[in-house]
Amino acid sequence: MSVDTGGQLWRIYLGYVLGYSASGQDDAQDAQDGGRLATVSSTSTEAEKRKFFYPPDVAKIAGSRYSNITDFNLVTIASGDRAHPTDASVRDQVYAFRDYAVSGGLPDDFSPLVPGTDLYDATGNLIQKGDGSDDADEVASLKTKSGWFINLNVSNLIWNGEKGLSKTVILSGRLFFSTFIPGITTNSDDPCANTAGGGIGRLYMVNLAHATAIRPDWSGSADSYERADRVSSLSILGIPSAPVPIFQAPPEEEAEEEEEEEEEGGTGGSGGTDGSGGTDGSGGTDGSGGTDGSGGTDDSGFSSGGGESESPILICLGGGGLSVAMIQA
């Protein structure tokens, strides 16, 4: 996968044979394929001139709970203009595109995916009910689409220039990404002039399958799941880095329990699996159904909500002036 500053996501397929093949150069060239998987930008309005500056993160998915097609690669990426971080005219978004051509090139009649037409709008967190369960009608809508997207806005009428200025990170059935909201510019001729200390950095943590909240307490209240539970403001200066996962050792009592289980011949672990079906390194799952970081599973291999148990993962983000934020995932 590769991207460009025209808001295009390119998919390049390389066959098993590069260059010449036994049957001739033409056959070898036919084994290679390239094309646009998606396009998110339009020159018709300033608000739609979205750009990609950072590469996507990809997970191989198997499961039918949230998709009518069971096997695909999920390609995640955020739009944002790194060359103009204080600009607030563009309406940026975060995407999860489904690439169904898992064993070859794109079909000859394939048209690039477009957010408003081909993707489910997950901005309002309508799939997730307050108790963390799924809304059946919204899930049915998601299943017919080729992925989802989130508008980086306050509401449909209020956009504040929030944008993605780093790589997305897939881990344990979750998608992590940081964003930047520019401060109030005091002089439109000087993009460096700013009265808000360089703007606000934010960290998002959402379910990879349908962009719902993982923890109900990120909004300040743990009573129910809501849209605000997907994001946490960061106490760092300027533009935040990409999320960096840090794996912590389990609590002492947990480690002692694991040792006891191992002595008794158990498999131990805090949510892992044995050799009969684990997760791959990208956060996706194999066909047998993997586990998420909190130990919950469903037939798609993703966590289906919840996450009140303490995660062994810390997310670290750097900012300006050597400032660092650490958040429990």
Contacts in CASP RR format, 6 or more apart in sequence:
PFRMAT RR
TARGET T0000
AUTHOR 0000-0000-0000
METHOD contacts of the structure
MODEL  1
MSVDTGGQLWRIYLGYVLGYSASGQDDAQDAQDGGRLATVSSTSTEAEKR
KFFYPPDVAKIAGSRYSNITDFNLVTIASGDRAHPTDASVRDQVYAFRDY
AVSGGLPDDFSPLVPGTDLYDATGNLIQKGDGSDDADEVASLKTKSGWFI
NLNVSNLIWNGEKGLSKTVILSGRLFFSTFIPGITTNSDDPCANTAGGGI
GRLYMVNLAHATAIRPDWSGSADSYERADRVSSLSILGIPSAPVPIFQAP
PEEEAEEEEEEEEEGGTGGSGGTDGSGGTDGSGGTDGSGGTDGSGGTDDS
GFSSGGGESESPILICLGGGGLSVAMIQA
1 9 0 8 1.000
1 10 0 8 1.000
1 11 0 8 1.000
1 12 0 8 1.000
1 37 0 8 1.000
1 55 0 8 1.000
1 56 0 8 1.000
1 58 0 8 1.000
1 75 0 8 1.000
2 9 0 8 1.000
2 10 0 8 1.000
2 12 0 8 1.000
2 55 0 8 1.000
3 9 0 8 1.000
3 10 0 8 1.000
3 52 0 8 1.000
3 53 0 8 1.000
3 54 0 8 1.000
3 55 0 8 1.000
3 56 0 8 1.000
3 77 0 8 1.000
4 10 0 8 1.000
4 52 0 8 1.000
5 51 0 8 1.000
5 52 0 8 1.000
5 53 0 8 1.000
6 41 0 8 1.000
6 50 0 8 1.000
6 51 0 8 1.000
6 52 0 8 1.000
7 39 0 8 1.000
7 40 0 8 1.000
7 41 0 8 1.000
7 50 0 8 1.000
7 51 0 8 1.000
7 52 0 8 1.000
7 79 0 8 1.000
8 36 0 8 1.000
8 38 0 8 1.000
8 39 0 8 1.000
8 40 0 8 1.000
8 41 0 8 1.000
8 52 0 8 1.000
8 112 0 8 1.000
9 36 0 8 1.000
9 37 0 8 1.000
9 38 0 8 1.000
9 39 0 8 1.000
9 40 0 8 1.000
9 52 0 8 1.000
9 56 0 8 1.000
9 75 0 8 1.000
9 77 0 8 1.000
9 97 0 8 1.000
9 112 0 8 1.000
10 34 0 8 1.000
10 35 0 8 1.000
10 36 0 8 1.000
10 37 0 8 1.000
11 34 0 8 1.000
11 35 0 8 1.000
11 36 0 8 1.000
11 37 0 8 1.000
11 99 0 8 1.000
11 101 0 8 1.000
11 105 0 8 1.000
11 106 0 8 1.000
12 32 0 8 1.000
12 33 0 8 1.000
12 34 0 8 1.000
12 35 0 8 1.000
13 32 0 8 1.000
13 33 0 8 1.000
13 34 0 8 1.000
13 101 0 8 1.000
13 104 0 8 1.000
13 105 0 8 1.000
13 106 0 8 1.000
14 31 0 8 1.000
14 32 0 8 1.000
15 31 0 8 1.000
15 32 0 8 1.000
15 104 0 8 1.000
16 31 0 8 1.000
17 27 0 8 1.000
17 28 0 8 1.000
17 31 0 8 1.000
18 28 0 8 1.000
18 32 0 8 1.000
19 25 0 8 1.000
19 28 0 8 1.000
19 29 0 8 1.000
20 28 0 8 1.000
21 27 0 8 1.000
21 28 0 8 1.000
21 31 0 8 1.000
33 104 0 8 1.000
33 105 0 8 1.000
33 106 0 8 1.000
34 105 0 8 1.000
34 106 0 8 1.000
35 106 0 8 1.000
35 110 0 8 1.000
36 112 0 8 1.000
37 75 0 8 1.000
37 97 0 8 1.000
37 99 0 8 1.000
37 106 0 8 1.000
37 112 0 8 1.000
37 113 0 8 1.000
38 75 0 8 1.000
38 95 0 8 1.000
38 97 0 8 1.000
38 112 0 8 1.000
38 113 0 8 1.000
38 114 0 8 1.000
38 115 0 8 1.000
39 112 0 8 1.000
39 113 0 8 1.000
39 114 0 8 1.000
40 50 0 8 1.000
40 52 0 8 1.000
40 79 0 8 1.000
40 93 0 8 1.000
40 95 0 8 1.000
40 114 0 8 1.000
40 115 0 8 1.000
41 48 0 8 1.000
41 49 0 8 1.000
41 50 0 8 1.000
41 51 0 8 1.000
41 79 0 8 1.000
42 48 0 8 1.000
42 49 0 8 1.000
43 49 0 8 1.000
46 89 0 8 1.000
46 90 0 8 1.000
47 89 0 8 1.000
47 90 0 8 1.000
47 91 0 8 1.000
47 159 0 8 1.000
48 90 0 8 1.000
48 91 0 8 1.000
49 90 0 8 1.000
50 79 0 8 1.000
50 80 0 8 1.000
50 90 0 8 1.000
50 91 0 8 1.000
50 92 0 8 1.000
50 93 0 8 1.000
51 79 0 8 1.000
51 80 0 8 1.000
51 81 0 8 1.000
51 82 0 8 1.000
51 90 0 8 1.000
52 77 0 8 1.000
52 79 0 8 1.000
52 80 0 8 1.000
53 80 0 8 1.000
53 81 0 8 1.000
53 82 0 8 1.000
53 83 0 8 1.000
53 165 0 8 1.000
54 77 0 8 1.000
54 78 0 8 1.000
54 82 0 8 1.000
54 164 0 8 1.000
54 165 0 8 1.000
54 166 0 8 1.000
54 167 0 8 1.000
54 242 0 8 1.000
55 77 0 8 1.000
55 167 0 8 1.000
56 75 0 8 1.000
56 76 0 8 1.000
56 77 0 8 1.000
56 167 0 8 1.000
56 168 0 8 1.000
57 75 0 8 1.000
57 76 0 8 1.000
57 77 0 8 1.000
57 167 0 8 1.000
57 168 0 8 1.000
57 169 0 8 1.000
57 170 0 8 1.000
57 175 0 8 1.000
57 282 0 8 1.000
58 73 0 8 1.000
58 74 0 8 1.000
58 75 0 8 1.000
58 76 0 8 1.000
58 170 0 8 1.000
58 282 0 8 1.000
59 73 0 8 1.000
59 74 0 8 1.000
59 76 0 8 1.000
59 170 0 8 1.000
59 173 0 8 1.000
59 208 0 8 1.000
59 280 0 8 1.000
59 282 0 8 1.000
59 283 0 8 1.000
59 284 0 8 1.000
60 73 0 8 1.000
60 74 0 8 1.000
60 102 0 8 1.000
60 280 0 8 1.000
60 282 0 8 1.000
60 284 0 8 1.000
61 67 0 8 1.000
61 71 0 8 1.000
61 72 0 8 1.000
61 73 0 8 1.000
61 74 0 8 1.000
61 98 0 8 1.000
61 284 0 8 1.000
61 285 0 8 1.000
61 300 0 8 1.000
61 301 0 8 1.000
62 70 0 8 1.000
62 71 0 8 1.000
62 285 0 8 1.000
62 286 0 8 1.000
62 287 0 8 1.000
62 289 0 8 1.000
62 300 0 8 1.000
62 301 0 8 1.000
63 70 0 8 1.000
63 71 0 8 1.000
63 285 0 8 1.000
63 287 0 8 1.000
63 289 0 8 1.000
63 299 0 8 1.000
63 300 0 8 1.000
63 301 0 8 1.000
64 70 0 8 1.000
64 299 0 8 1.000
64 300 0 8 1.000
65 139 0 8 1.000
65 209 0 8 1.000
65 298 0 8 1.000
65 299 0 8 1.000
65 300 0 8 1.000
65 302 0 8 1.000
65 304 0 8 1.000
66 139 0 8 1.000
66 142 0 8 1.000
66 143 0 8 1.000
66 209 0 8 1.000
66 210 0 8 1.000
66 300 0 8 1.000
66 302 0 8 1.000
67 98 0 8 1.000
67 142 0 8 1.000
67 143 0 8 1.000
67 147 0 8 1.000
67 300 0 8 1.000
68 143 0 8 1.000
68 144 0 8 1.000
69 98 0 8 1.000
69 100 0 8 1.000
71 100 0 8 1.000
71 102 0 8 1.000
72 98 0 8 1.000
72 99 0 8 1.000
72 100 0 8 1.000
72 102 0 8 1.000
73 98 0 8 1.000
73 99 0 8 1.000
73 102 0 8 1.000
74 96 0 8 1.000
74 97 0 8 1.000
74 98 0 8 1.000
74 99 0 8 1.000
74 147 0 8 1.000
74 170 0 8 1.000
74 208 0 8 1.000
74 284 0 8 1.000
75 95 0 8 1.000
75 96 0 8 1.000
75 97 0 8 1.000
75 98 0 8 1.000
75 99 0 8 1.000
76 94 0 8 1.000
76 95 0 8 1.000
76 96 0 8 1.000
76 97 0 8 1.000
76 168 0 8 1.000
76 170 0 8 1.000
76 175 0 8 1.000
76 177 0 8 1.000
76 208 0 8 1.000
77 94 0 8 1.000
77 95 0 8 1.000
77 97 0 8 1.000
77 168 0 8 1.000
78 92 0 8 1.000
78 93 0 8 1.000
78 94 0 8 1.000
78 95 0 8 1.000
78 152 0 8 1.000
78 163 0 8 1.000
78 164 0 8 1.000
78 165 0 8 1.000
78 166 0 8 1.000
78 168 0 8 1.000
78 177 0 8 1.000
78 179 0 8 1.000
79 90 0 8 1.000
79 92 0 8 1.000
79 93 0 8 1.000
79 94 0 8 1.000
79 95 0 8 1.000
79 163 0 8 1.000
79 164 0 8 1.000
80 90 0 8 1.000
80 92 0 8 1.000
80 163 0 8 1.000
80 164 0 8 1.000
80 165 0 8 1.000
81 87 0 8 1.000
81 90 0 8 1.000
81 163 0 8 1.000
82 165 0 8 1.000
84 191 0 8 1.000
85 163 0 8 1.000
85 165 0 8 1.000
85 180 0 8 1.000
85 182 0 8 1.000
85 239 0 8 1.000
86 182 0 8 1.000
86 183 0 8 1.000
86 185 0 8 1.000
86 191 0 8 1.000
86 192 0 8 1.000
86 194 0 8 1.000
87 161 0 8 1.000
87 182 0 8 1.000
87 191 0 8 1.000
88 159 0 8 1.000
88 160 0 8 1.000
88 161 0 8 1.000
88 182 0 8 1.000
89 161 0 8 1.000
90 161 0 8 1.000
90 163 0 8 1.000
91 151 0 8 1.000
91 152 0 8 1.000
91 153 0 8 1.000
91 159 0 8 1.000
91 161 0 8 1.000
92 152 0 8 1.000
92 161 0 8 1.000
92 162 0 8 1.000
92 163 0 8 1.000
92 164 0 8 1.000
93 115 0 8 1.000
93 149 0 8 1.000
93 150 0 8 1.000
93 151 0 8 1.000
93 152 0 8 1.000
94 149 0 8 1.000
94 150 0 8 1.000
94 152 0 8 1.000
94 164 0 8 1.000
94 168 0 8 1.000
94 177 0 8 1.000
94 204 0 8 1.000
95 115 0 8 1.000
95 119 0 8 1.000
95 147 0 8 1.000
95 148 0 8 1.000
95 149 0 8 1.000
96 119 0 8 1.000
96 147 0 8 1.000
96 148 0 8 1.000
96 149 0 8 1.000
96 175 0 8 1.000
96 208 0 8 1.000
96 211 0 8 1.000
97 113 0 8 1.000
97 119 0 8 1.000
97 146 0 8 1.000
97 147 0 8 1.000
98 146 0 8 1.000
98 147 0 8 1.000
100 146 0 8 1.000
101 107 0 8 1.000
101 110 0 8 1.000
113 119 0 8 1.000
113 146 0 8 1.000
113 147 0 8 1.000
115 149 0 8 1.000
116 149 0 8 1.000
118 145 0 8 1.000
118 146 0 8 1.000
118 147 0 8 1.000
119 145 0 8 1.000
119 146 0 8 1.000
119 147 0 8 1.000
119 148 0 8 1.000
119 149 0 8 1.000
120 141 0 8 1.000
120 142 0 8 1.000
120 145 0 8 1.000
120 147 0 8 1.000
120 148 0 8 1.000
120 149 0 8 1.000
120 210 0 8 1.000
121 148 0 8 1.000
121 149 0 8 1.000
121 151 0 8 1.000
122 142 0 8 1.000
122 148 0 8 1.000
122 149 0 8 1.000
122 150 0 8 1.000
122 210 0 8 1.000
122 211 0 8 1.000
122 212 0 8 1.000
123 149 0 8 1.000
123 150 0 8 1.000
123 151 0 8 1.000
123 153 0 8 1.000
123 227 0 8 1.000
124 227 0 8 1.000
125 211 0 8 1.000
125 212 0 8 1.000
125 213 0 8 1.000
125 225 0 8 1.000
125 226 0 8 1.000
125 227 0 8 1.000
125 230 0 8 1.000
126 135 0 8 1.000
126 138 0 8 1.000
127 134 0 8 1.000
127 135 0 8 1.000
127 138 0 8 1.000
127 139 0 8 1.000
127 142 0 8 1.000
127 210 0 8 1.000
127 211 0 8 1.000
127 212 0 8 1.000
128 134 0 8 1.000
128 135 0 8 1.000
128 210 0 8 1.000
128 212 0 8 1.000
128 213 0 8 1.000
128 225 0 8 1.000
128 305 0 8 1.000
129 135 0 8 1.000
129 225 0 8 1.000
130 216 0 8 1.000
130 224 0 8 1.000
130 225 0 8 1.000
130 226 0 8 1.000
131 224 0 8 1.000
131 225 0 8 1.000
132 212 0 8 1.000
132 216 0 8 1.000
132 224 0 8 1.000
132 225 0 8 1.000
132 305 0 8 1.000
132 306 0 8 1.000
134 210 0 8 1.000
134 304 0 8 1.000
139 210 0 8 1.000
142 148 0 8 1.000
142 210 0 8 1.000
148 210 0 8 1.000
148 211 0 8 1.000
150 204 0 8 1.000
150 206 0 8 1.000
150 211 0 8 1.000
152 159 0 8 1.000
152 161 0 8 1.000
152 162 0 8 1.000
152 163 0 8 1.000
152 164 0 8 1.000
152 179 0 8 1.000
153 159 0 8 1.000
153 160 0 8 1.000
153 162 0 8 1.000
154 160 0 8 1.000
160 181 0 8 1.000
160 182 0 8 1.000
161 181 0 8 1.000
161 182 0 8 1.000
162 179 0 8 1.000
162 180 0 8 1.000
162 181 0 8 1.000
162 202 0 8 1.000
163 179 0 8 1.000
163 180 0 8 1.000
164 177 0 8 1.000
164 178 0 8 1.000
164 179 0 8 1.000
164 180 0 8 1.000
165 178 0 8 1.000
165 179 0 8 1.000
165 180 0 8 1.000
165 239 0 8 1.000
165 240 0 8 1.000
166 177 0 8 1.000
166 178 0 8 1.000
166 240 0 8 1.000
166 241 0 8 1.000
166 242 0 8 1.000
166 243 0 8 1.000
167 177 0 8 1.000
167 242 0 8 1.000
168 175 0 8 1.000
168 176 0 8 1.000
168 177 0 8 1.000
168 242 0 8 1.000
169 175 0 8 1.000
169 176 0 8 1.000
169 177 0 8 1.000
169 242 0 8 1.000
169 243 0 8 1.000
169 245 0 8 1.000
170 176 0 8 1.000
170 208 0 8 1.000
170 282 0 8 1.000
170 283 0 8 1.000
170 284 0 8 1.000
171 245 0 8 1.000
171 283 0 8 1.000
171 313 0 8 1.000
172 279 0 8 1.000
172 283 0 8 1.000
172 292 0 8 1.000
172 293 0 8 1.000
172 294 0 8 1.000
172 303 0 8 1.000
172 313 0 8 1.000
173 207 0 8 1.000
173 208 0 8 1.000
173 209 0 8 1.000
173 283 0 8 1.000
173 284 0 8 1.000
173 292 0 8 1.000
173 293 0 8 1.000
173 301 0 8 1.000
173 302 0 8 1.000
173 303 0 8 1.000
174 205 0 8 1.000
174 206 0 8 1.000
174 207 0 8 1.000
174 208 0 8 1.000
174 214 0 8 1.000
174 292 0 8 1.000
174 293 0 8 1.000
174 303 0 8 1.000
174 329 0 8 1.000
175 204 0 8 1.000
175 205 0 8 1.000
175 206 0 8 1.000
175 207 0 8 1.000
175 208 0 8 1.000
175 211 0 8 1.000
176 203 0 8 1.000
176 204 0 8 1.000
176 205 0 8 1.000
176 243 0 8 1.000
176 245 0 8 1.000
176 315 0 8 1.000
176 329 0 8 1.000
177 203 0 8 1.000
177 204 0 8 1.000
177 242 0 8 1.000
177 243 0 8 1.000
178 201 0 8 1.000
178 202 0 8 1.000
178 203 0 8 1.000
178 204 0 8 1.000
178 234 0 8 1.000
178 240 0 8 1.000
178 241 0 8 1.000
178 242 0 8 1.000
178 243 0 8 1.000
178 317 0 8 1.000
179 201 0 8 1.000
179 202 0 8 1.000
179 204 0 8 1.000
179 240 0 8 1.000
180 199 0 8 1.000
180 200 0 8 1.000
180 201 0 8 1.000
180 202 0 8 1.000
180 238 0 8 1.000
180 239 0 8 1.000
180 240 0 8 1.000
181 199 0 8 1.000
181 200 0 8 1.000
181 201 0 8 1.000
181 202 0 8 1.000
182 194 0 8 1.000
182 196 0 8 1.000
182 198 0 8 1.000
182 199 0 8 1.000
183 194 0 8 1.000
183 195 0 8 1.000
183 196 0 8 1.000
183 197 0 8 1.000
183 198 0 8 1.000
183 199 0 8 1.000
183 200 0 8 1.000
184 194 0 8 1.000
184 195 0 8 1.000
184 196 0 8 1.000
185 191 0 8 1.000
185 193 0 8 1.000
185 194 0 8 1.000
185 195 0 8 1.000
186 193 0 8 1.000
186 194 0 8 1.000
186 195 0 8 1.000
187 193 0 8 1.000
197 237 0 8 1.000
197 238 0 8 1.000
198 237 0 8 1.000
198 238 0 8 1.000
199 238 0 8 1.000
200 233 0 8 1.000
200 234 0 8 1.000
201 233 0 8 1.000
201 234 0 8 1.000
201 236 0 8 1.000
201 238 0 8 1.000
201 239 0 8 1.000
201 240 0 8 1.000
202 231 0 8 1.000
202 232 0 8 1.000
202 233 0 8 1.000
202 234 0 8 1.000
202 240 0 8 1.000
203 231 0 8 1.000
203 232 0 8 1.000
203 234 0 8 1.000
203 240 0 8 1.000
203 243 0 8 1.000
203 315 0 8 1.000
203 317 0 8 1.000
203 325 0 8 1.000
203 327 0 8 1.000
204 230 0 8 1.000
204 231 0 8 1.000
205 213 0 8 1.000
205 214 0 8 1.000
205 215 0 8 1.000
205 218 0 8 1.000
205 230 0 8 1.000
205 231 0 8 1.000
205 232 0 8 1.000
205 315 0 8 1.000
205 329 0 8 1.000
206 212 0 8 1.000
206 213 0 8 1.000
206 214 0 8 1.000
206 230 0 8 1.000
207 213 0 8 1.000
207 214 0 8 1.000
207 302 0 8 1.000
207 303 0 8 1.000
207 304 0 8 1.000
207 305 0 8 1.000
208 283 0 8 1.000
208 284 0 8 1.000
208 302 0 8 1.000
209 300 0 8 1.000
209 301 0 8 1.000
209 302 0 8 1.000
209 304 0 8 1.000
210 302 0 8 1.000
211 230 0 8 1.000
212 225 0 8 1.000
212 230 0 8 1.000
212 305 0 8 1.000
213 225 0 8 1.000
213 226 0 8 1.000
213 227 0 8 1.000
213 229 0 8 1.000
213 230 0 8 1.000
213 305 0 8 1.000
214 229 0 8 1.000
214 230 0 8 1.000
214 294 0 8 1.000
214 303 0 8 1.000
214 305 0 8 1.000
214 306 0 8 1.000
214 307 0 8 1.000
214 329 0 8 1.000
215 229 0 8 1.000
215 306 0 8 1.000
215 307 0 8 1.000
215 308 0 8 1.000
216 222 0 8 1.000
216 223 0 8 1.000
216 224 0 8 1.000
216 225 0 8 1.000
216 226 0 8 1.000
216 229 0 8 1.000
216 306 0 8 1.000
216 308 0 8 1.000
217 229 0 8 1.000
217 308 0 8 1.000
218 228 0 8 1.000
218 229 0 8 1.000
218 230 0 8 1.000
218 231 0 8 1.000
218 232 0 8 1.000
219 226 0 8 1.000
219 228 0 8 1.000
219 229 0 8 1.000
222 308 0 8 1.000
225 305 0 8 1.000
225 306 0 8 1.000
232 327 0 8 1.000
234 240 0 8 1.000
234 317 0 8 1.000
234 325 0 8 1.000
234 327 0 8 1.000
235 323 0 8 1.000
235 325 0 8 1.000
236 317 0 8 1.000
236 318 0 8 1.000
236 319 0 8 1.000
236 320 0 8 1.000
236 323 0 8 1.000
236 324 0 8 1.000
236 325 0 8 1.000
237 319 0 8 1.000
237 320 0 8 1.000
237 321 0 8 1.000
237 323 0 8 1.000
238 319 0 8 1.000
238 320 0 8 1.000
239 319 0 8 1.000
239 320 0 8 1.000
240 317 0 8 1.000
240 318 0 8 1.000
240 319 0 8 1.000
240 325 0 8 1.000
241 317 0 8 1.000
241 318 0 8 1.000
241 319 0 8 1.000
242 317 0 8 1.000
243 315 0 8 1.000
243 316 0 8 1.000
243 317 0 8 1.000
244 315 0 8 1.000
244 316 0 8 1.000
244 317 0 8 1.000
245 313 0 8 1.000
245 314 0 8 1.000
245 315 0 8 1.000
245 316 0 8 1.000
245 329 0 8 1.000
246 313 0 8 1.000
246 314 0 8 1.000
246 315 0 8 1.000
246 316 0 8 1.000
246 326 0 8 1.000
247 312 0 8 1.000
247 313 0 8 1.000
248 312 0 8 1.000
248 313 0 8 1.000
248 314 0 8 1.000
249 255 0 8 1.000
249 312 0 8 1.000
250 258 0 8 1.000
250 270 0 8 1.000
250 312 0 8 1.000
254 270 0 8 1.000
258 268 0 8 1.000
258 269 0 8 1.000
258 270 0 8 1.000
261 267 0 8 1.000
261 268 0 8 1.000
261 269 0 8 1.000
262 268 0 8 1.000
267 274 0 8 1.000
270 295 0 8 1.000
270 312 0 8 1.000
271 291 0 8 1.000
271 293 0 8 1.000
271 295 0 8 1.000
272 278 0 8 1.000
272 291 0 8 1.000
272 295 0 8 1.000
273 279 0 8 1.000
273 290 0 8 1.000
273 291 0 8 1.000
276 288 0 8 1.000
277 286 0 8 1.000
277 287 0 8 1.000
277 288 0 8 1.000
277 289 0 8 1.000
277 290 0 8 1.000
278 285 0 8 1.000
278 286 0 8 1.000
278 288 0 8 1.000
278 289 0 8 1.000
278 290 0 8 1.000
278 291 0 8 1.000
279 285 0 8 1.000
279 286 0 8 1.000
279 290 0 8 1.000
279 291 0 8 1.000
280 286 0 8 1.000
284 290 0 8 1.000
284 301 0 8 1.000
285 300 0 8 1.000
285 301 0 8 1.000
285 302 0 8 1.000
289 297 0 8 1.000
289 299 0 8 1.000
289 300 0 8 1.000
289 301 0 8 1.000
290 297 0 8 1.000
290 301 0 8 1.000
291 297 0 8 1.000
291 301 0 8 1.000
292 301 0 8 1.000
292 302 0 8 1.000
292 303 0 8 1.000
293 303 0 8 1.000
293 311 0 8 1.000
293 312 0 8 1.000
293 313 0 8 1.000
294 303 0 8 1.000
294 306 0 8 1.000
294 307 0 8 1.000
294 309 0 8 1.000
294 311 0 8 1.000
295 303 0 8 1.000
295 309 0 8 1.000
296 303 0 8 1.000
296 304 0 8 1.000
297 303 0 8 1.000
298 304 0 8 1.000
310 328 0 8 1.000
311 328 0 8 1.000
311 329 0 8 1.000
313 328 0 8 1.000
313 329 0 8 1.000
314 326 0 8 1.000
314 327 0 8 1.000
314 328 0 8 1.000
314 329 0 8 1.000
315 326 0 8 1.000
315 327 0 8 1.000
315 328 0 8 1.000
315 329 0 8 1.000
316 324 0 8 1.000
316 325 0 8 1.000
316 326 0 8 1.000
317 324 0 8 1.000
317 325 0 8 1.000
317 327 0 8 1.000
318 324 0 8 1.000
318 325 0 8 1.000
319 325 0 8 1.000
END
